Amino acid sequence: MKIQKLLVKCNYSSRQGSPISYIVIHDTANVNRTATAYNHFRFFSSKRGASAHYFVDENGIIQIIEDANSAWHVGDGRGRFGILNRNSIGVEMCVNKGADFSKTFETTLRLTSYLMDKHKIDLDHVVRHFDASRKMCPFSLSYDKWEGWRLFKTKLKALRA
């Protein structure tokens, strides 16, 4: 899997010895035409108090934080649902206007499958940001009472069969 590593020097912390147990899928909620994976790397290169490990757009995948570190992507849930920054990997789908979201979606599926293998994570532990905090994220998959999310999980299961 081709992943471009452009690591930031801030917006992350130690996992404090916690194993990776979840993959959390988000979308950036930024529909600006220039809101690409690369421009999200640039944005998170300065102190923002938030982050994710991976950003996916129609052109590929950029990793900005090593898996061994905690990105700050589910802190808004304050651990109420057992999904924490320190026990999860954050994957952000770019939703910029004019881009081919179907390519972003398919690339996110492949990245998620790769991360499942790498970290030995089962399908039930691939979750939405919503599952960690009740925030409507990934919003792009929330239509028709989360029909997009059900499609994502169905396609992910088929990809792994």
Secondary structure, DSSP 8 states (H G I E B T S, - for coil): ---EE---SSSEEE-TT----EEEEEE-----TT--HHHHHHHTTS--S---SEEEETTEEEE-S-TTEEESSSGGGTTTTS--GGGEEEEEE---TTS-HHHHHHHHHHHHHHHHHHHT--GGGEEEHHHHH----SGGG-HHHHHHHHHHHHHHHHHH-
